[in-house]
């Protein structure tokens, strides 16, 4: 099996594991803009010691380019772990991240997330440049 065959996709409005990418459809060339990527936006994903989103990776592939650029990895490490037992910890991370970036040409923003039980999930969003 190839890695690409292990990446599941779905509409994030119907599937709690698919990353939702929120950003402008059109941005100004070489000016920073904000992006929010989340898992469980419309249908909450469990956030427990036993079932959680471990990380989200974001990539950008310029239009017409063969190569994608790794923008960042965002790790979510706190899932209610505690010496008192599962789900008794003092902190829980939620798989949502907001960051900014800039691009000089149009392309596709790609998000990849990992659920510790249900594997890899991906989504894409095209971005135009004005």
C-alpha positions in Angstrom: 0.0 0.0 0.0 1.2 3.5 -0.8 1.0 6.3 1.8 -1.5 8.2 -0.4 -3.8 5.3 -0.3 -3.9 5.5 3.6 -5.1 9.1 3.6 -8.9 9.2 4.0 -10.9 12.2 2.8 -14.5 13.4 3.4 -16.5 16.6 3.8 -15.6 18.0 7.3 -19.3 18.9 7.7 -20.2 15.2 7.7 -17.1 13.6 9.1 -15.5 14.4 12.5 -12.0 13.3 11.4 -11.6 15.5 8.3 -9.6 18.7 8.7 -11.5 21.9 8.0 -9.4 24.6 6.3 -10.7 28.2 6.8 -9.0 31.1 5.0 -9.8 33.6 2.3 -10.4 32.2 -1.2 -8.4 35.1 -2.7 -5.4 36.7 -1.0 -3.1 39.6 -1.9 0.3 38.5 -3.3 3.1 38.4 -0.7 0.9 39.7 2.1 0.2 37.7 5.3 -3.2 36.1 5.7 -4.7 34.0 8.5 -5.6 30.3 8.2 -7.5 28.2 10.7 -7.3 24.4 10.5 -9.4 22.3 12.8 -10.7 18.8 13.3 -14.2 18.4 14.5 -15.5 21.8 13.5 -19.2 20.8 12.9 -19.1 17.3 14.4 -17.0 17.2 17.6 -14.2 14.7 17.6 -13.6 12.9 21.0 -10.8 14.4 22.9 -10.0 11.7 25.4 -6.9 9.8 26.5 -8.1 6.8 24.4 -9.2 8.7 21.2 -7.7 12.0 20.0 -6.2 13.9 17.2 -2.4 13.9 17.7 -1.3 16.4 15.1 -2.1 18.5 12.0 0.4 19.1 9.2 -0.1 21.9 6.6 1.4 22.0 3.1 1.2 24.5 0.2 1.6 23.4 -3.4 2.0 26.3 -5.9 -0.2 26.0 -9.0 1.7 24.0 -11.7 4.4 22.8 -9.3 5.2 19.2 -8.7 6.4 19.8 -5.1 4.4 20.8 -2.0 6.1 22.9 0.7 5.7 21.9 4.4 4.3 25.0 6.1 4.1 23.6 9.7 3.2 20.8 12.1 1.0 21.4 15.1 1.1 18.8 17.9 -1.7 18.3 20.4 -0.1 16.5 23.4 -2.6 16.9 26.3 -5.5 14.4 26.3 -6.5 14.2 29.9 -3.6 11.9 30.9 -3.0 11.7 34.6 -1.4 9.5 37.3 -5.0 9.5 38.6 -6.1 7.6 35.5 -7.4 8.1 32.0 -9.4 11.3 31.4 -8.7 12.7 34.9 -5.9 15.1 33.8 -6.0 18.8 34.3 -5.6 19.8 30.6 -7.0 18.7 27.2 -5.8 20.1 23.9 -8.3 20.8 21.1 -7.2 20.2 17.5 -7.6 23.7 16.2 -4.7 26.0 15.1 -4.7 29.5 13.6 -1.5 30.8 12.0 -0.5 33.2 9.2 1.5 32.8 6.0 2.0 34.6 2.7 2.2 33.3 -0.9 3.2 34.9 -4.1 1.3 32.7 -6.4 -1.9 30.7 -6.4 -2.0 27.1 -5.3 -3.5 24.5 -3.0 -3.4 24.5 0.8 -3.4 20.9 2.1 -4.1 19.7 5.7 -3.3 16.3 7.0 -4.4 15.1 10.5 -3.8 12.0 12.5 -6.4 10.3 14.7 -4.7 7.8 17.0 -7.5 5.2 16.2 -8.8 6.1 12.7 -5.5 7.1 11.0 -4.7 9.8 8.5 -7.3 12.3 7.1 -6.7 15.0 4.5 -8.4 17.9 2.9 -7.5 20.7 0.4 -8.4 24.2 -0.5 -7.4 26.2 -3.5 -6.2 29.8 -2.9 -6.1 32.4 -5.7 -3.8 35.5 -5.7 -5.0 38.9 -6.6 
